[in-house]
Amino acid sequence: NAGVTQTPKFRILKIGQSMTLQCTQDMNHNYMYWYRQDPGMGLKLIYYSVGAGITDKGEVPNGYNVSRSTTEDFPLRLELAAPSQTSVYFCASSNNGGGRGTDTQYFGPGTRLTVL
Amino acid sequence: GDSVTQMEGPVTLSEEAFLTINCTYTATGYPSLFWYVQYPGEGLQLLLKATKADDKGSNKGFEATYRKETTSFHLEKGSVQVSDSAVYFCALSVPSGGSNYKLTFGKGTLLTVNP
């Protein structure tokens, strides 16, 4: 199993450009997540999905969009890039079965995005 | 709201030293508690977890005990190695609606172990 894969690894955008960060998992997990990691600030949840066709906002959704058309893929879209979106983005997945919050999240290697 | 406070870093130790990274939490209900580790240039990976009071999670020589009375989940290791150099995140799992849960992370503690 490859686990959670993310592309690209690095990207530089100009203000106002758009791009899609790709995320794929091969563990048949129903839950998927997008986080951003800013220096010294831990991880903040952007969006999450509990299954194909179902998405919901996290703590910091403004400026981002997501879709979940398949179990495997959960792309994150930036429509009008701003310098405040310079960050490292991590995708994660989990089973989240049992409804007790005990499941492990599996993270991808991250995408480092710079907006100039 | 639910939150995690962990020890400010960076922490610098010599090889074979004892490690403690403090973590306290605020939560309603009975959260599950986690320690994740991020090695340089990589994503986070689970180090250990505990799902109820007095549980002890352990892995790779690291341990943490879920202390409900002090709302703490401190990470310890008796003898650190250079390969333990990483950022360590304490996290708790909180309900996010229905039967869904999400993780709330601390800010992370950078550990550097020198030979």
Interface residues (C-beta under 8 A of the other chain):
Chain A: V4 Y31 Y33 G40 M41 G42 L43 L45 Y48 V50 D56 G58 F90 A92 N96 G99 R100 G101 T102 D103 T104 Q105 Y106 F107 G108 P109 G110
Chain B: P31 S32 F34 G41 E42 G43 L44 Q45 L46 K49 T51 F89 S93 V94 P95 S96 G97 S99 N100 Y101 K102 L103 F105 G106 K107 G108
